[in-house]
Amino acid sequence: MKTKGLDKKPRDIWSLMKIIIFVVILLSIVWPLSTIVFRSVTNKFGEFTFENFGKFFSHQYYFNVLENTMFVAGWTTVISVVLGVWIAYVLSRYDFKCKRILNMLIILSLMSPPFIGAYSWILLFGRSGWVTTAAYNWFGWTLPTIYGKWGIVSVFICKMFPYVYLFTSSALGSIDSSLEEAAENLGASKWRRMLSVTFPVVSPSILAGAVLVFMSAVSDFGTPMLIGENYKVLATLVYEQYMSEIGTSSNFASAVSMIVIALCAILLLAQKWYLNRKNYNMTCMRPPAPVKLSWGKRIVMLLPVLLVVLIALLPQIVVVVTSFKNCNGPYFVEGWSLNSYQMIFTRMVRAIKNTYSFSLIAIVFMVVIGSITAYITVRKRSFTTGVIDILLMIPYVIPGAVMGLALIIAFNRAPFYWAGTAIIMILCYTIRKIPYTVRSASGFLQQMELSVEEASINLGVSPGKTFFKITLPLMLPGVVSGAILSWIETINELSSSIMLYTGKTITMSVAIYNEVARNSFGTAAAMASILTLSAVIMLIVFNKVSKGRVSIV
């Protein structure tokens, strides 16, 4: 006689995790975005119609905007991948004493806040910029304009190639050296080993960085708004349609937003299709040792990297320098002082406190949800996990102003009256920036051998304990890399913050935008410099606590 319940299959903890995460996504993403979907197929009277999409596809002007977007995002992605993979390989495979410093500087190049970062490039390379003027006065050179499509691409590359660098560097540092040694023993040259073994194995991480670059280029509106001039992209079109005429064009902007979502969804599906066709598993037990070079080769290898990093850091250097300059409204005058810093610590303390408290709370949710989501989408593949993966990326590709408006509409009614509160700010940051953590962790899991987890489970360890004791420590470099990116992007988030904030929930990015709008460039630069300093302190503390056991990249 069977004892009741003995023949029942034990409950799978990961099935429960799928349900919980799916419910969270439905409430925090699907529900708010349903308002955008509804508006895209209705007119201002609430009547069902496809006239918004018809308007887009029946005018050549909007086709040109779509073409502009693909041009900017495409070239930004291609060049960022080339630069990011090249620098990651050089710094990962060769022994340089300044490697840690370069890692930190590359991460800091991501810290160019919206508007201030673009303003720095105008200050340097604009029609009357410092570099432009000096080149003409000293050498008679007329430099190419920073305005227009190639200006946007140049600024995007300097800000976004670190995404590819971070993910690729983490993967290259964890690749099993026995794979390359086996190829070498079979007579493969160094270049052939790189092209046929090394890069294919780390391609999940390269693709993860490339996807984030493309989506960043599509969804960013700050840089095209400032230096695009008449060169319109989808993000600026959406923003202008929402903000023009006090929102009377929001239905058409919703339709454009749906087109943006469709473009990025196609990219994600293409990425998943490519990864599912191949097997990238390895043990990650014996990473390759850095190769020592002679002084001559070291200089040749390092100088181009230093040049790229310096160019990427120029906006930060300009911001820090101008924060100490005396200002008279929009003009910098003679002399140096701490007046700008005194002003922000006198009247902008609330913005500083909100920025750090909101971002720290949000990052906790990102790490927990992102780690679990990455695991179930890679290890527990199913139709449900595929849907979860795509849905979780949607808030990132939507322009922040659109996501902010969607959250206001969704959470300004019963049972959730969160509009104007810290809760809605933290929720927005979490769902918009979690893709960094998910993509980075997923890239690592794609390379980890499944047999390590299976051995633990076969020895009687529960799946939950195996995840926390075996899998999570192995994927920790990817999780930490993504978490750092998420935190940096969170404290700089502007487009959604400016839609959601009130006087009590104002953040530093909004305060920076307000200062730029008031032509108070000194205080804006001082605030941006504090954000940069915050990133430096965070990276130093992390390195001290980890004692080199875990790399952030």
Helices and strands as residue ranges (DSSP letters): H 13-25, I 26-30, H 31-40, H 51-57, H 60-93, H 99-108, G 109-111, H 116-125, H 130-139, H 149-174, H 177-185, H 190-193, I 194-198, H 199-201, H 203-219, H 222-227, H 234-243, G 244-247, H 250-276, H 295-323, E 325-328, E 331-336, H 339-347, H 349-379, H 383-397, H 400-410, E 412-413, E 416-417, H 422-447, H 450-458, H 463-466, I 467-471, H 472-491, H 497-500, H 508-517, H 521-546
